[in-house]
Amino acid sequence: MGVSISGPRVRVAAYSLTNLIGDEHSHETRESPVYALVVGKSGSKLKESTADEFSETMTGGRTTQIAFSKFTMEQLASQLSIGVGLDRPVLDKTGLRGSYDFKLNWTPDYGGAPAPDSNGVDIFTAIQEQLSAPPTVTRAACRYRMANQHD
């Protein structure tokens, strides 16, 4: 049985210890498979945002919906990389430079188990509905944080 401790004092102590003995991580760049957001031949279906500030809301359950306001494509790629359970990073290759409002609606993949709502779409189809093309698989240089080993 383990003990878990957390809180502001633990974070301050960990930060102080890292500053005292140094970061135990290094970084390495290597080519890896990624998903690239691209615009389809018929063009993007996104409309420029008229919102005053960016926002994001996410709801989950049998289907998941993320609504974005005033998001750039780079922000979308970053969010998709960390927030929806994809198996690789997502890069923006759309060439779109504005800020957009849009919604993604999809049925999550439950690790090979049948989805509760078999009539739903997957995340790739949800993206295609907005950009006129699903993310493509390609390779790109990615930066990884590596733990240093000591003798």
ROSE-960786 format. One record per residue: residue number from 1; residue in three letters; z, y, x of N, C-alpha, C, O, CB in turn. Coordinates in Angstrom, 2 decimals. Atoms other than C-alpha are relative to their C-alpha. Glycine has a CB too. Example, Ala and Ser with C-alpha at 12.3 -4.5 7.8 and 13.67 -1.06 7.14 Angstrom:
// ROSE-960786
SITE_resi_resn_n_w_n_v_n_u_ca_w_ca_v_ca_u_c_w_c_v_c_u_o_w_o_v_o_u_cb_w_cb_v_cb_u
SITE_1_Ala_0.00_-1.19_0.89_7.80_-4.50_12.30_0.00_1.20_0.90_0.66_1.18_1.94_1.25_0.03_-0.99
SITE_2_Ser_-0.06_-1.19_-0.82_7.14_-1.06_13.67_0.73_1.09_-0.77_0.90_2.20_-0.26_-1.42_0.46_0.41
This chain:
// ROSE-960786
SITE_resi_resn_n_w_n_v_n_u_ca_w_ca_v_ca_u_c_w_c_v_c_u_o_w_o_v_o_u_cb_w_cb_v_cb_u
SITE_1_Met_0.00_-1.18_0.85_0.00_0.00_0.00_0.00_1.23_0.89_0.83_1.33_1.79_1.22_0.01_-0.97
SITE_2_Gly_0.11_-1.20_-0.81_-1.01_3.36_1.47_0.64_1.19_-0.66_0.93_1.19_-1.86_-1.44_0.29_0.29
SITE_3_Val_-0.58_-1.24_0.49_0.42_6.80_1.10_-1.06_1.08_0.13_-1.71_1.20_1.17_1.30_0.39_0.78
SITE_4_Ser_0.96_-1.09_-0.01_-1.78_9.73_0.21_0.74_1.32_-0.08_1.56_1.53_-0.98_-1.01_-0.14_-1.17
SITE_5_Ile_-0.60_-1.33_0.04_-0.73_13.27_1.02_-1.11_1.03_0.02_-2.14_0.84_0.67_0.98_0.22_1.19
SITE_6_Ser_0.99_-1.07_0.03_-2.61_16.44_0.30_0.70_1.29_-0.36_1.91_1.31_-0.60_-1.15_-0.30_-1.01
SITE_7_Gly_-0.56_-1.29_0.37_-2.10_20.07_-0.47_-0.31_1.04_1.06_-0.86_0.71_2.11_1.49_-0.10_-0.22
SITE_8_Pro_0.35_-1.07_-0.92_-2.40_23.46_1.24_0.62_-0.15_1.38_-0.03_0.18_2.38_0.42_1.31_-0.59
SITE_9_Arg_-0.64_0.14_-1.32_0.09_22.67_4.02_-0.69_-1.06_0.84_-0.83_-0.90_2.06_1.48_-0.37_-0.17
SITE_10_Val_0.71_1.05_-0.74_-1.74_19.48_4.97_-1.33_0.53_0.51_-1.70_0.27_1.65_-0.22_-1.25_-0.90
SITE_11_Arg_1.29_-0.57_-0.43_-5.08_21.34_5.08_0.20_0.97_1.15_-0.60_0.97_2.09_-0.70_0.70_-1.17
SITE_12_Val_-0.26_-0.94_-1.09_-3.58_24.08_7.28_0.34_-0.76_1.27_-0.14_-0.41_2.35_1.16_0.97_-0.37
SITE_13_Ala_-0.36_0.80_-1.18_-2.06_21.47_9.61_-1.24_-0.67_0.58_-1.41_-0.69_1.80_1.07_-1.06_-0.38
SITE_14_Ala_1.22_0.65_-0.49_-5.38_19.60_9.84_-0.91_1.01_0.67_-1.50_0.71_1.71_-0.73_-0.69_-1.15
SITE_15_Tyr_0.82_-1.05_-0.59_-7.24_22.86_10.52_0.56_0.40_1.37_-0.19_0.55_2.33_-0.08_1.23_-0.94
SITE_16_Ser_-0.64_-0.39_-1.25_-4.72_23.83_13.22_-0.17_-1.08_1.06_-0.43_-0.76_2.22_1.48_0.29_-0.23
SITE_17_Leu_0.16_1.10_-0.94_-4.91_20.38_14.85_-1.43_-0.05_0.52_-1.65_-0.28_1.71_0.39_-1.32_-0.66
SITE_18_Thr_1.40_-0.01_-0.42_-8.71_20.54_14.91_-0.24_1.13_0.99_-0.93_0.94_1.99_-0.93_0.15_-1.21
SITE_19_Asn_0.16_-1.12_-0.93_-8.55_23.96_16.58_0.68_-0.27_1.33_0.20_0.19_2.37_0.55_1.28_-0.61
SITE_20_Leu_-0.75_0.29_-1.21_-6.02_22.67_19.12_-0.71_-1.02_0.88_-0.84_-0.82_2.08_1.38_-0.50_-0.34
SITE_21_Ile_0.59_1.07_-0.81_-7.79_19.47_20.20_-1.52_-0.05_-0.09_-2.15_-0.82_0.64_0.56_-1.33_-0.43
SITE_22_Gly_1.45_-0.04_0.12_-11.35_20.26_19.14_-0.51_-0.86_-1.12_0.18_-1.76_-1.60_-0.63_-0.42_1.29
SITE_23_Asp_0.64_0.76_1.07_-13.71_18.91_16.53_-0.39_-1.37_0.54_-0.95_-1.48_1.63_-1.25_0.76_-0.55
SITE_24_Glu_0.28_1.37_-0.42_-14.10_15.14_16.73_-1.38_-0.46_-0.46_-1.63_-1.66_-0.59_1.07_-0.94_-0.54
SITE_25_His_1.33_0.33_0.49_-17.70_15.30_15.53_-1.06_0.70_0.84_-0.83_1.79_1.37_-0.15_0.37_-1.48
SITE_26_Ser_1.16_-0.64_-0.59_-21.05_16.02_17.06_-1.13_-0.10_-1.02_-0.97_-0.73_-2.06_-0.39_-0.67_1.38
SITE_27_His_1.13_0.02_0.92_-24.41_16.53_15.41_-1.21_-0.61_0.67_-1.43_-0.45_1.88_-0.33_1.43_-0.50
SITE_28_Glu_1.20_0.66_-0.50_-27.59_14.56_15.79_-1.12_0.25_-1.00_-0.91_0.17_-2.21_0.23_-1.53_0.21
SITE_29_Thr_1.16_-0.19_0.85_-31.06_15.30_14.43_-0.94_-1.17_0.20_-1.29_-1.52_1.33_-0.71_1.36_0.30
SITE_30_Arg_0.96_1.10_-0.09_-33.37_12.42_13.61_-0.87_0.00_-1.26_-0.47_0.50_-2.31_0.72_-1.37_0.17
SITE_31_Glu_0.92_0.07_1.13_-36.35_11.79_11.36_0.48_-1.07_-0.97_0.80_-2.19_-0.57_-1.44_-0.28_0.48
SITE_32_Ser_-0.50_0.90_1.04_-35.34_10.18_8.07_-0.83_0.15_-1.27_-1.52_1.16_-1.44_1.49_0.29_-0.30
SITE_33_Pro_0.69_-0.15_1.29_-36.80_9.48_4.63_0.70_1.04_-0.87_1.93_1.10_-0.92_-0.06_-1.36_-0.73
SITE_34_Val_-0.51_-1.05_0.89_-36.38_12.37_2.19_-0.87_0.04_-1.25_-1.97_-0.51_-1.28_0.03_1.39_0.71
SITE_35_Tyr_0.80_-0.33_1.17_-37.54_13.40_-1.26_-0.43_1.46_0.17_0.37_2.30_0.57_0.79_-0.22_-1.36
SITE_36_Ala_0.51_-1.36_-0.07_-39.73_16.51_-1.34_-0.36_0.46_-1.41_-1.11_-0.21_-2.12_-1.22_0.09_0.96
SITE_37_Leu_0.40_-0.61_1.26_-39.96_18.75_-4.40_-1.35_0.66_0.22_-1.52_1.46_1.14_1.06_1.04_-0.50
SITE_38_Val_1.35_-0.57_-0.09_-43.62_19.65_-4.93_-0.44_0.43_-1.39_0.10_-0.04_-2.39_-1.01_-1.03_0.61
SITE_39_Val_0.57_-0.44_1.27_-45.59_21.41_-7.65_-1.26_-0.81_-0.26_-2.07_-1.00_0.64_-0.31_1.55_0.01
SITE_40_Gly_1.16_0.78_0.37_-48.16_19.34_-9.51_-1.27_0.83_-0.08_-1.22_2.06_-0.02_0.24_-0.69_-1.31
SITE_41_Lys_1.30_-0.66_0.05_-51.86_20.16_-9.79_-0.12_0.99_-1.15_-0.84_1.98_-1.04_-1.09_-1.02_-0.12
SITE_42_Ser_0.08_-0.91_1.14_-51.35_21.81_-13.18_0.95_1.19_0.13_1.00_2.05_-0.76_0.30_-0.75_-1.28
SITE_43_Gly_-0.88_-1.14_-0.24_-48.77_24.21_-11.72_1.40_-0.21_-0.55_1.64_-1.11_-1.36_-0.58_1.24_-0.60
SITE_44_Ser_-1.40_0.07_0.43_-45.07_24.76_-12.26_0.14_0.44_-1.45_-0.58_1.33_-1.90_0.88_0.86_0.90
SITE_45_Lys_-0.31_-0.41_1.36_-43.70_24.99_-15.78_1.19_0.95_-0.03_1.62_1.38_-1.10_0.28_-1.23_-0.88
SITE_46_Leu_-1.18_-0.86_-0.07_-40.79_27.13_-14.58_-0.36_1.45_-0.26_-1.45_1.91_0.09_0.66_-0.12_1.36
SITE_47_Lys_0.15_-1.43_0.26_-40.39_30.71_-15.73_1.00_0.77_0.85_2.13_0.31_1.05_0.20_0.32_-1.52
SITE_48_Glu_-0.90_-0.85_-0.79_-38.89_33.47_-13.58_1.24_0.33_-0.82_1.14_0.59_-2.02_-0.71_1.30_0.46
SITE_49_Ser_-1.26_-0.27_0.67_-35.25_34.07_-14.44_0.15_1.48_-0.34_-0.28_2.35_0.41_1.16_-0.45_0.85
SITE_50_Thr_-0.36_-1.37_0.37_-34.12_37.18_-16.29_1.52_0.16_-0.02_2.03_1.21_-0.40_-0.60_0.37_-1.37
SITE_51_Ala_-1.47_-0.04_-0.01_-30.41_36.33_-15.88_0.50_0.98_1.06_-0.19_1.23_2.05_0.58_-1.41_0.27
SITE_52_Asp_-0.59_-0.93_-0.95_-28.12_38.79_-14.08_0.57_-0.70_1.22_0.56_-0.14_2.32_1.07_0.81_-0.68
SITE_53_Glu_-0.58_0.75_-1.11_-26.46_36.12_-11.92_-0.27_-1.48_-0.18_-0.58_-1.94_-1.28_1.52_0.27_0.13
SITE_54_Phe_0.28_1.42_0.12_-26.88_32.47_-11.12_1.21_-0.73_-0.56_2.35_-0.33_-0.38_-0.40_-0.59_1.36
SITE_55_Ser_-1.06_0.84_0.55_-24.92_29.80_-12.93_-0.53_-1.42_-0.10_-1.74_-1.67_-0.06_0.48_0.51_-1.38
SITE_56_Glu_0.33_1.41_0.13_-24.85_26.05_-13.30_1.01_-0.64_-0.93_2.21_-0.41_-0.80_-0.02_-0.71_1.39
SITE_57_Thr_-0.90_0.79_0.85_-23.42_23.82_-16.01_-0.52_-1.43_0.00_-1.73_-1.67_-0.01_0.09_0.57_-1.46
SITE_58_Met_0.37_1.41_0.00_-23.38_20.04_-16.00_0.82_-0.73_-1.04_2.04_-0.58_-1.10_0.21_-0.63_1.39
SITE_59_Thr_-0.68_0.85_0.96_-22.55_17.66_-18.81_-0.46_-1.44_0.25_-1.59_-1.67_0.66_-0.30_0.44_-1.48
SITE_60_Gly_0.33_1.40_-0.27_-22.45_13.88_-18.53_0.40_-0.88_-1.15_0.98_-0.43_-2.13_0.67_-0.46_1.27
SITE_61_Gly_-0.25_1.01_1.02_-22.10_10.75_-20.57_-1.14_-0.98_0.04_-1.56_-1.41_1.12_0.15_0.64_-1.42
SITE_62_Arg_1.15_0.91_0.04_-24.89_8.49_-21.74_-1.23_0.65_0.63_-2.05_-0.02_1.26_-0.31_-0.42_-1.45
SITE_63_Thr_1.04_-0.77_-0.68_-27.27_11.20_-20.60_0.68_1.14_0.75_1.79_1.54_0.42_-1.08_0.54_-1.01
SITE_64_Thr_-0.53_-1.10_-0.80_-26.74_13.93_-18.05_-0.92_1.20_-0.16_-2.14_1.05_-0.21_0.15_-0.39_1.49
SITE_65_Gln_0.78_-1.23_0.06_-27.85_17.55_-18.35_0.59_0.99_0.99_1.80_1.21_1.02_-0.01_0.58_-1.44
SITE_66_Ile_-0.39_-1.11_-0.86_-27.73_20.23_-15.70_-0.86_1.19_-0.40_-2.08_1.09_-0.43_-0.16_-0.35_1.53
SITE_67_Ala_0.71_-1.23_0.34_-28.65_23.77_-16.75_0.25_1.00_1.13_1.39_1.25_1.51_0.48_0.58_-1.38
SITE_68_Phe_-0.06_-0.95_-1.09_-29.41_26.27_-14.00_-0.52_1.35_-0.47_-1.50_1.42_-1.21_-0.80_-0.50_1.23
SITE_69_Ser_0.51_-1.35_0.24_-29.79_30.04_-14.29_-0.10_0.72_1.33_0.83_0.69_2.14_0.92_0.79_-0.98
SITE_70_Lys_0.27_-0.80_-1.20_-31.29_32.19_-11.55_0.18_-0.82_1.28_0.81_-0.38_2.24_0.93_1.22_0.04
SITE_71_Phe_-0.07_0.91_-1.15_-31.61_29.26_-9.12_-1.33_0.05_0.74_-2.39_0.07_0.13_0.32_-1.45_-0.45
SITE_72_Thr_1.21_0.13_-0.82_-34.08_29.19_-6.24_-0.31_-1.48_0.15_0.55_-2.33_-0.12_0.18_0.70_1.41
SITE_73_Met_0.37_1.39_-0.22_-35.94_26.00_-5.45_0.81_-0.60_1.14_1.14_-1.79_1.12_-1.50_-0.12_0.29
SITE_74_Glu_-0.85_0.47_-1.11_-33.95_25.73_-2.21_1.39_-0.39_-0.52_1.96_-1.40_-0.10_0.11_1.09_1.10
SITE_75_Gln_-1.29_0.33_0.59_-30.72_25.82_-4.23_-0.09_-1.28_-0.83_0.82_-2.10_-0.81_0.51_1.16_-0.87
SITE_76_Leu_0.20_1.21_0.79_-32.10_23.17_-6.59_-0.05_-1.23_0.92_0.61_-2.23_0.65_-1.29_0.09_-0.83
SITE_77_Ala_0.11_1.13_-0.93_-33.03_20.90_-3.67_1.37_-0.36_0.58_1.71_-1.54_0.69_-0.98_0.33_1.15
SITE_78_Ser_-1.34_0.24_-0.53_-29.55_21.31_-2.21_0.89_-0.68_-1.03_1.60_-1.63_-0.71_0.64_1.32_0.45
SITE_79_Gln_-0.81_0.58_1.06_-27.89_20.52_-5.54_-0.40_-1.44_-0.29_0.45_-2.30_-0.49_-0.11_0.84_-1.27
SITE_80_Leu_0.47_1.37_0.23_-30.06_17.45_-6.07_0.40_-0.92_1.14_0.63_-2.11_0.93_-1.52_-0.01_-0.18
SITE_81_Ser_-0.39_0.80_-1.16_-29.18_16.27_-2.56_1.43_-0.51_-0.10_1.74_-1.62_0.33_-0.16_0.80_1.27
SITE_82_Ile_-1.42_0.36_0.00_-25.46_16.22_-3.24_0.58_-0.31_-1.37_1.63_-0.94_-1.47_0.79_1.10_0.60
SITE_83_Gly_-0.65_0.04_1.30_-24.90_16.29_-6.98_-0.46_-1.03_-1.01_0.16_-1.13_-2.07_-0.13_1.26_-0.59
SITE_84_Val_0.49_0.90_1.04_-26.90_13.59_-8.77_-0.10_-1.45_0.46_-0.63_-2.29_-0.27_-1.34_0.47_-0.49
SITE_85_Gly_-0.05_1.38_-0.46_-26.46_10.44_-6.67_-1.30_-0.56_0.54_-1.51_-1.77_0.51_0.43_-0.84_-1.10
SITE_86_Leu_1.22_0.51_-0.61_-29.86_10.22_-5.02_0.33_-0.63_1.36_1.35_-0.30_1.98_-1.06_1.13_0.16
SITE_87_Asp_-0.27_0.76_-1.22_-30.13_7.95_-1.99_-0.51_0.66_1.28_-0.46_0.05_2.35_-0.61_-1.35_-0.13
SITE_88_Arg_0.48_-0.72_-1.19_-31.60_10.56_0.39_-0.04_1.49_-0.29_0.01_1.90_-1.45_-1.41_-0.51_0.43
SITE_89_Pro_0.05_-1.46_0.20_-31.77_14.34_0.94_-1.26_0.42_-0.75_-2.27_-0.30_-0.78_0.06_0.72_1.35
SITE_90_Val_1.12_-0.58_0.74_-34.08_16.53_-1.17_-0.37_1.32_0.68_0.50_2.15_0.94_0.36_0.22_-1.52
SITE_91_Leu_0.49_-1.22_-0.63_-36.23_19.26_0.41_-0.91_0.76_-0.95_-1.62_0.15_-1.76_-0.74_-0.32_1.31
SITE_92_Asp_0.90_-0.83_0.79_-38.03_22.17_-1.24_-1.32_0.17_0.73_-1.36_0.79_1.79_0.64_1.39_-0.29
SITE_93_Lys_1.35_-0.17_-0.54_-41.77_21.97_-0.52_-0.92_0.58_-1.06_-2.14_0.39_-1.01_-0.56_-1.35_0.51
SITE_94_Thr_0.79_-0.54_1.12_-42.89_23.82_-3.67_-0.77_1.26_0.37_-1.83_1.53_-0.19_0.90_0.29_-1.17
SITE_95_Gly_0.59_-1.31_-0.30_-43.72_27.16_-2.07_0.40_1.07_-1.00_-0.04_2.21_-0.88_-1.50_-0.12_0.04
SITE_96_Leu_-0.45_-0.96_1.01_-42.05_28.84_-5.08_1.14_0.83_0.59_2.12_0.27_1.09_0.45_-0.72_-1.31
SITE_97_Arg_-0.99_-0.88_-0.65_-40.03_31.86_-3.91_0.89_0.76_-0.97_1.77_1.49_-0.52_-0.71_0.98_0.88
SITE_98_Gly_-0.79_-0.74_0.97_-38.54_33.21_-7.13_1.29_-0.72_-0.37_1.64_-1.75_0.21_-0.80_0.25_-1.23
SITE_99_Ser_-1.18_0.62_0.60_-35.38_32.43_-9.08_-0.36_-0.41_-1.42_-1.06_0.32_-2.12_1.23_0.98_0.02
SITE_100_Tyr_0.44_0.59_1.26_-35.70_30.28_-12.18_1.17_-0.48_-0.85_2.26_-0.74_-0.34_-0.95_-1.15_0.28
SITE_101_Asp_-0.93_0.62_0.95_-33.85_29.07_-15.29_-0.65_-1.29_-0.46_-1.83_-1.30_-0.83_0.32_0.96_-1.21
SITE_102_Phe_0.54_1.25_0.50_-34.30_25.45_-16.24_1.10_-1.01_-0.26_2.25_-0.82_0.15_-1.01_-0.56_0.97
SITE_103_Lys_-0.94_1.08_0.34_-32.63_22.28_-17.52_-0.61_-1.32_0.43_-1.81_-1.55_0.29_0.34_-0.01_-1.52
SITE_104_Leu_0.39_1.37_-0.29_-32.79_18.72_-16.28_0.82_-0.91_-0.90_2.05_-0.84_-0.90_0.21_-0.36_1.53
SITE_105_Asn_-0.65_0.98_0.88_-31.99_15.98_-18.82_-0.47_-1.37_0.42_-1.67_-1.63_0.46_-0.32_0.28_-1.52
SITE_106_Trp_0.37_1.34_-0.39_-31.89_12.35_-17.70_1.11_-0.99_-0.30_2.26_-0.61_-0.55_-0.34_-0.04_1.48
SITE_107_Thr_-0.95_1.08_0.15_-30.19_9.00_-18.13_0.32_-0.53_1.39_-0.58_-0.99_2.09_-0.56_-1.14_-0.94
SITE_108_Pro_-0.34_0.45_-1.36_-28.27_8.09_-14.96_-0.29_-1.48_0.21_-0.27_-2.29_-0.72_1.47_0.26_0.27
SITE_109_Asp_0.18_1.39_-0.42_-29.03_4.88_-13.07_1.38_-0.56_0.31_2.08_-0.04_1.18_-0.97_-0.11_1.24
SITE_110_Tyr_-1.33_0.59_-0.19_-25.94_2.69_-13.25_-0.05_-1.18_0.97_0.46_-2.25_0.68_0.57_-0.46_-1.34
SITE_111_Gly_0.02_1.02_-1.04_-26.62_0.71_-10.08_-0.67_-1.29_-0.40_-0.18_-2.37_-0.06_1.37_-0.29_0.43
SITE_112_Gly_0.74_1.18_0.40_-29.13_-1.69_-11.58_0.42_-0.55_-1.36_-0.29_-1.38_-1.94_0.17_-1.06_1.03
SITE_113_Ala_-0.43_0.45_1.32_-27.14_-2.24_-14.79_-0.85_0.70_-1.06_-1.33_1.81_-0.82_1.53_0.29_-0.22
SITE_114_Pro_0.78_-0.66_1.05_-28.95_-1.49_-18.04_0.65_1.32_-0.40_1.86_1.40_-0.60_-0.14_-0.92_-1.24
SITE_115_Ala_-0.51_-1.31_0.39_-28.60_2.16_-18.94_0.47_-0.05_-1.45_-0.15_-0.73_-2.27_-1.08_1.10_0.18
SITE_116_Pro_-0.48_-0.01_1.38_-26.56_2.83_-22.10_-1.04_0.51_-0.99_-1.05_0.09_-2.15_1.24_0.85_-0.10
SITE_117_Asp_1.05_-0.56_0.86_-29.52_4.79_-23.50_-1.34_-0.37_0.63_-1.85_0.37_1.46_0.15_1.56_-0.17
SITE_118_Ser_1.24_0.46_-0.64_-32.66_2.84_-22.63_-1.21_0.85_-0.36_-2.29_0.65_0.19_-0.26_-1.44_-0.39
SITE_119_Asn_1.10_-0.89_0.37_-34.82_5.54_-24.28_-0.05_1.25_0.86_-0.98_2.04_0.74_0.11_0.39_-1.45
SITE_120_Gly_-0.06_-1.19_-0.83_-33.82_8.18_-21.71_-0.95_-0.07_1.18_-1.55_-1.11_1.46_1.40_0.22_0.49
SITE_121_Val_0.86_-0.08_-1.18_-35.77_9.31_-18.67_0.88_0.00_1.25_2.07_0.32_1.18_-0.92_1.27_-0.04
SITE_122_Asp_-0.75_-0.05_-1.25_-34.74_9.00_-15.03_-0.09_1.41_0.59_-0.82_2.25_0.09_-0.54_-1.05_1.01
SITE_123_Ile_-0.06_-1.33_-0.62_-34.01_11.98_-12.76_-1.38_0.45_0.50_-1.70_1.64_0.45_1.00_0.01_1.16
SITE_124_Phe_1.32_-0.36_-0.52_-37.53_11.85_-11.26_-0.92_0.50_-1.11_-1.68_1.45_-0.90_-0.64_-1.21_0.69
SITE_125_Thr_0.79_-0.46_1.15_-39.18_12.19_-14.68_0.50_1.35_-0.48_-0.29_2.22_-0.85_0.06_-1.03_-1.14
SITE_126_Ala_-0.57_-1.30_0.41_-36.78_15.03_-15.56_-0.50_1.11_0.91_-0.82_2.21_0.44_1.54_-0.04_0.02
SITE_127_Ile_0.53_-1.00_-0.95_-37.89_16.88_-12.41_-1.48_0.23_-0.25_-1.94_1.37_-0.24_0.23_-0.44_1.46
SITE_128_Gln_1.43_-0.11_0.26_-41.54_16.14_-13.15_-0.28_0.85_-1.24_-1.27_1.59_-1.27_-0.62_-1.38_-0.17
SITE_129_Glu_0.19_-0.80_1.21_-41.17_17.71_-16.61_0.08_1.49_0.29_-0.51_2.29_-0.44_1.05_-0.38_-1.05
SITE_130_Gln_-0.13_-1.40_-0.37_-40.26_21.00_-14.91_-1.07_0.44_1.01_-1.59_1.55_0.92_1.38_0.26_0.56
SITE_131_Leu_0.88_-0.38_-1.11_-42.52_20.95_-11.82_-1.41_-0.57_-0.09_-2.24_-0.27_0.77_0.61_-0.42_1.28
SITE_132_Ser_1.30_0.64_0.19_-45.52_18.94_-13.11_-0.28_-1.10_1.02_-1.40_-1.62_1.08_-1.10_1.04_0.07
SITE_133_Ala_0.15_1.10_-0.96_-44.96_16.38_-10.31_1.39_-0.53_0.34_2.34_0.24_0.47_-0.75_0.47_1.29
SITE_134_Pro_-1.30_0.54_-0.41_-42.15_13.99_-9.41_0.22_0.28_1.48_-0.74_0.58_2.20_0.08_-1.53_-0.29
SITE_135_Pro_-0.23_-0.14_-1.44_-40.46_14.31_-6.01_-0.80_-1.07_0.75_-0.91_-2.21_0.30_1.52_-0.11_0.33
SITE_136_Thr_0.74_0.95_-0.82_-42.54_12.66_-3.30_0.91_-0.51_1.11_1.85_0.18_1.52_-1.28_0.64_0.59
SITE_137_Val_-0.75_0.56_-1.11_-41.14_10.40_-0.59_-0.76_0.33_1.28_-1.96_0.08_1.38_0.20_-1.55_-0.15
SITE_138_Thr_0.60_-0.36_-1.28_-41.79_11.65_2.93_1.07_-0.15_1.07_2.15_-0.68_0.80_-0.57_1.46_-0.02
SITE_139_Arg_-0.97_0.04_-1.09_-40.03_11.90_6.29_0.15_1.41_0.56_-0.81_2.18_0.59_-0.44_-1.01_1.11
SITE_140_Ala_-0.27_-1.33_-0.57_-38.40_14.96_7.85_1.19_-0.11_0.93_1.98_-1.05_0.86_0.27_1.05_-1.13
SITE_141_Ala_-1.15_-0.07_-0.91_-35.93_15.91_10.57_1.23_0.37_-0.81_1.24_1.36_-1.53_-0.25_1.04_1.15
SITE_142_Cys_-1.26_-0.24_0.70_-32.39_15.70_9.19_1.13_0.06_1.02_1.12_-0.65_2.02_0.27_-1.12_-1.06
SITE_143_Arg_-1.15_-0.15_-0.90_-29.16_16.78_10.84_1.17_-0.81_-0.55_1.54_-0.65_-1.72_0.39_1.50_0.16
SITE_144_Tyr_-1.11_0.86_0.38_-26.31_14.25_10.74_1.24_0.36_0.80_1.15_0.70_1.98_-0.35_-1.48_0.19
SITE_145_Arg_-1.28_-0.21_-0.67_-22.65_14.75_11.57_0.50_-1.36_0.46_0.66_-2.27_-0.35_1.04_0.72_-0.95
SITE_146_Met_-0.39_1.27_-0.59_-21.51_11.98_13.91_1.45_0.08_0.48_1.86_1.09_1.06_-0.95_-0.38_1.17
SITE_147_Ala_-1.37_0.08_-0.50_-17.93_10.93_14.65_-0.03_-0.38_1.48_-0.71_-1.34_1.85_0.85_-1.02_-0.81
SITE_148_Asn_-0.08_0.32_-1.42_-17.17_10.96_18.39_1.02_-1.10_0.21_2.06_-1.12_-0.45_0.36_1.25_0.84
SITE_149_Gln_-0.93_1.08_-0.31_-15.52_7.86_19.83_0.62_0.27_1.36_-0.05_0.71_2.29_-0.72_-1.38_0.00
SITE_150_His_-0.72_-0.19_-1.25_-12.89_8.06_22.53_0.53_-1.33_0.48_0.84_-2.22_-0.32_1.15_1.01_-0.17
SITE_151_Asp_-0.55_1.25_-0.58_-11.70_5.33_24.91_1.49_-0.07_-0.21_2.13_-1.04_0.20_-0.31_-0.09_1.50
